[in-house]
Amino acid sequence: MAGLTQEAGEAASQGRPPAIELRNVSQQFRLESGKKVQALDNVSLKVEPGEFLCVLGPSGHGKSTMLNIVAGFLQPNSGEVLAGGKPVTGPGADRGVVFQRDTVFMWKSVADNVAFGMKARGVPKAEREEKVERYLRHIGLEQYGEEWPKQLSGGMRRRVAIATVFANEPDVLLMDEPFVGLDYARRSALHKVLMDLWAESQRSVLFVTHDIDEALALADRIVVVVKGQVVLEERLSMPRPRGVAEITGDEAVEIRGRLLEQLDPEASGVV
């Protein structure tokens, strides 16, 4: 598996609509002081079917605002957002979201968490149970189905949250810095879990991060957002899976340099 997924390339060549498309999207907020903040400024961006896109940028420069607009939690001041060619007017089952914080139901077992979305959609019990078993096996928690989330480590709960969203089979997975705060070993393990699930499902992923190495390890394509604008786009052709050797190789070093140039506080005016 290298670069843009085969499904994404075939979808583009067959004229299928992008999984996600932002057309000239702008979003402005007014603070209590009365000051206006331009979170997004005329952003146009596409995520192709099956593509893993990372949105990289400093904190407070519009990344999460973009994701929340795509999720349907916010309506932009101007512009349009499409999911599968249809206007986004609110949240929908076609877009699954994994947040920074733990979002598992602490009063439900691990298995019931993974089954929750499927049950809400009326998926038959036998099918739900088969998928729960399969996804728990994917994330290495097949022995923990009847346990309570409070009995799991933070990294294990993140795995449950990811499996829960994948099990609901959205067209697009939206991830807002889901591994922030985890140490390198746990984060690397979760990267592998995510890559395995993505490779099997070929879902589109929009992944927000401020970590360059994380973006290099995961993405087909990286876009950099600074001050609410897309200032750089980099497509990656490095083979997968990507470990230390891949993200420190010649291609990665060149891309990292260009990313750092855009993220440099003095060059970008980041404060």
C-alpha positions in Angstrom: 0.0 0.0 0.0 1.8 3.2 -1.2 0.6 6.7 -1.7 -3.0 7.5 -2.5 -5.1 4.3 -2.2 -6.1 2.4 -5.4 -9.7 3.1 -4.6 -9.1 6.8 -4.4 -7.3 6.9 -7.7 -10.0 4.8 -9.4 -12.8 6.9 -7.9 -11.2 10.1 -9.3 -10.7 8.6 -12.7 -14.3 7.4 -12.8 -15.7 10.8 -12.0 -17.1 9.9 -8.6 -17.7 13.0 -6.4 -15.1 13.8 -3.7 -15.9 12.2 -0.4 -15.6 15.8 1.1 -15.4 19.1 -0.7 -15.1 22.6 0.8 -15.9 25.4 -1.6 -14.7 28.9 -0.6 -15.5 28.2 3.1 -15.1 31.1 5.6 -15.9 31.1 9.3 -15.6 34.1 11.6 -16.2 34.2 15.4 -16.8 37.2 17.6 -15.2 37.1 21.1 -16.8 38.4 24.2 -14.6 41.4 23.9 -16.1 42.2 20.5 -13.0 41.3 18.6 -13.5 39.2 15.4 -11.5 36.2 14.7 -11.2 34.8 11.1 -11.0 31.0 11.8 -11.2 30.0 8.1 -10.6 32.3 5.2 -12.0 31.2 1.8 -10.8 27.6 2.0 -11.3 25.2 -0.9 -10.3 21.6 -0.4 -11.2 18.1 -1.5 -10.9 14.7 0.1 -11.1 11.9 -2.5 -12.9 8.5 -1.8 -10.5 6.3 0.0 -7.9 9.0 0.7 -6.2 9.7 4.0 -5.8 13.4 4.3 -4.0 15.1 7.2 -4.6 18.7 8.0 -1.5 20.1 9.8 -1.1 23.4 11.4 -0.5 25.4 14.7 -3.1 25.3 17.4 -5.8 27.9 17.0 -5.5 28.4 13.3 -8.7 26.8 12.0 -8.0 23.0 11.8 -10.7 21.9 14.3 -13.1 24.6 13.0 -12.8 23.0 9.5 -13.4 19.5 10.9 -16.5 20.7 12.9 -17.9 22.3 9.7 -17.4 19.1 7.7 -19.0 17.2 10.6 -22.0 19.5 10.4 -21.6 20.8 14.0 -21.0 24.4 12.6 -22.5 26.2 9.6 -19.9 28.3 7.8 -20.5 32.1 7.4 -20.0 31.6 3.7 -19.1 28.9 1.2 -20.4 25.4 0.8 -19.5 21.9 2.1 -20.4 18.7 0.2 -20.2 15.1 1.4 -20.4 12.6 -1.5 -21.7 15.4 -3.7 -24.5 16.4 -1.3 -24.6 19.6 0.8 -23.8 19.2 4.4 -26.6 20.7 6.5 -25.9 19.0 9.8 -24.4 15.9 11.4 -25.0 12.6 9.6 -24.2 8.9 9.8 -22.1 9.2 6.6 -19.5 11.1 8.7 -18.1 9.5 11.8 -16.1 11.6 14.3 -13.3 10.7 16.7 -12.5 13.5 19.2 -9.4 14.4 21.3 -11.2 13.3 24.5 -12.4 9.9 25.3 -15.9 9.6 23.9 -16.8 6.0 24.9 -19.9 5.5 27.1 -18.6 4.6 30.5 -21.8 2.9 31.5 -21.7 0.5 28.6 -19.4 -2.5 28.1 -16.7 -2.3 25.5 -18.8 -4.6 23.2 -21.9 -2.5 23.7 -19.9 0.7 22.8 -18.8 -0.8 19.5 -22.3 -2.0 18.8 -24.0 1.3 19.7 -24.2 2.9 16.3 -25.2 -0.3 14.6 -28.0 -0.9 17.1 -29.2 2.7 16.6 -29.4 2.0 12.8 -31.3 -1.2 13.3 -28.6 -3.6 12.2 -29.7 -7.2 13.1 -28.3 -8.6 16.3 -26.4 -11.5 14.7 -24.7 -9.1 12.3 -23.9 -6.7 15.1 -22.3 -9.4 17.1 -20.2 -10.6 14.2 -18.9 -7.1 13.5 -18.2 -6.4 17.2 -16.2 -9.6 17.4 -14.3 -8.7 14.2 -13.5 -5.1 15.3 -12.5 -6.1 18.8 -10.1 -8.6 17.2 -8.8 -5.8 14.9 -7.9 -3.6 17.8 -6.5 -6.4 20.0 -9.2 -6.2 22.6 -11.2 -9.4 21.9 -10.8 -10.5 25.5 -12.2 -7.2 26.8 -15.7 -7.2 25.3 -17.6 -7.5 28.6 -15.3 -5.1 30.5 -16.2 -1.6 31.5 -14.2 1.3 29.8 -13.1 2.5 33.3 -11.1 -0.7 33.6 -9.1 0.1 30.4 -6.1 2.3 29.9 -6.4 5.6 28.0 -4.8 4.0 24.9 -7.2 1.1 25.0 -10.2 3.4 25.3 -8.9 5.3 22.2 -8.9 2.0 20.3 -12.5 1.3 21.4 -13.5 4.8 20.2 -11.9 4.2 16.8 -13.5 0.7 16.4 -16.9 2.2 17.4 -16.7 4.7 14.5 -15.4 2.2 11.9 -18.1 -0.4 12.9 -20.8 2.1 12.1 -19.4 2.2 8.6 -19.4 5.9 7.8 -18.3 7.0 4.3 -15.8 9.5 5.9 -13.9 9.3 9.2 -13.2 12.7 10.8 -10.4 12.6 13.5 -9.5 15.6 15.6 -6.1 15.0 17.1 -7.3 11.7 18.6 -3.9 10.6 19.9 -2.8 13.8 21.5 -1.3 13.4 24.9 -0.2 9.8 24.4 3.4 8.7 24.6 5.3 7.6 21.5 4.9 3.9 22.0 1.1 4.1 22.5 0.7 6.5 19.7 2.7 4.3 17.3 0.6 1.3 18.3 -2.6 3.2 17.6 -1.3 4.4 14.3 -1.0 0.7 13.3 -4.5 -0.1 14.5 -5.8 2.9 12.5 -3.9 2.0 9.4 -5.1 -1.7 9.5 -8.7 -0.6 9.8 -8.3 2.0 7.1 -6.6 -0.4 4.7 -9.4 -2.9 5.2 -12.3 -0.5 4.9 -10.9 2.0 2.4 -12.9 4.8 4.1 -11.9 8.4 3.5 -10.2 10.0 6.5 -9.8 13.7 7.4 -7.2 13.7 10.2 -6.4 16.9 12.1 -3.0 17.1 13.8 -0.2 19.5 14.8 2.4 16.7 14.7 4.5 16.6 11.6 5.8 13.0 12.2 2.2 11.8 12.7 1.2 13.3 9.4 4.2 11.8 7.6 3.4 8.4 9.1 -0.3 8.4 8.1 -1.2 10.6 5.2 -1.6 10.2 1.5 -1.6 14.0 1.3 -0.9 16.7 3.8 -2.3 20.2 3.7 -1.0 23.0 6.0 -3.5 25.5 7.5 -2.1 28.7 8.9 -4.3 31.7 9.9 -7.3 29.9 8.4 -5.8 29.4 5.0 -4.4 26.5 3.1 -0.8 27.5 2.6 0.8 24.3 1.4 -0.2 20.9 0.0 2.2 17.9 -0.1 1.4 14.5 -1.7 3.3 11.5 -0.2 4.5 8.5 -2.2 6.4 6.7 0.6 5.5 3.0 0.9 3.4 1.7 3.8 3.6 0.8 6.6 5.7 3.8 7.6 8.0 3.4 10.6 11.0 5.4 11.7 13.0 4.5 8.5 10.2 5.8 6.2 9.5 9.0 8.0 13.3 9.8 8.3 14.1 8.9 4.6 15.0 11.3 1.9 11.5 12.0 0.7 10.3 12.6 4.3 13.2 14.9 5.1 12.4 17.1 2.0 8.7 17.2 2.8 9.4 17.9 6.5 11.6 20.9 5.5 8.9 22.4 3.4 6.3 21.8 6.2 8.5 23.4 8.8 9.0 26.5 6.6 5.3 27.1 6.6 5.0 26.4 10.3 7.9 28.5 11.4 6.5 31.2 13.8 8.6 34.0 12.3 7.9 33.1 8.7 4.2 32.5 9.2 3.4 35.1 11.8 2.1 32.5 14.2 1.7 33.8 17.7 
